Amino acid sequence: MDTNEMRGKSAKQLGEHIVELRREQFSLRMQKAQGNNTQTHQFKRVRREIARAKTVLTSRSDQD
């Protein structure tokens, strides 16, 4: 999801998206620990998407 799509969502929806991304991040870590992870680029993607969502939430709260 890109930043423009995130700006169109409510704070609650963004919070749910962050939780979903955290679960995905945990799953990737478990796969790595088991030696099953072949898609290492997913770590970077998930980490950056979490940061984007948090940035949108913070900028929204600063405006209020």
Secondary structure, 3 states (H helix, E strand, C coil): CCHHHHHCCCHHHHHHHHHHHHHHHHHHHHHHHHCCCCCCHHHHHHHHHHHHHHHHHHHHHHHC
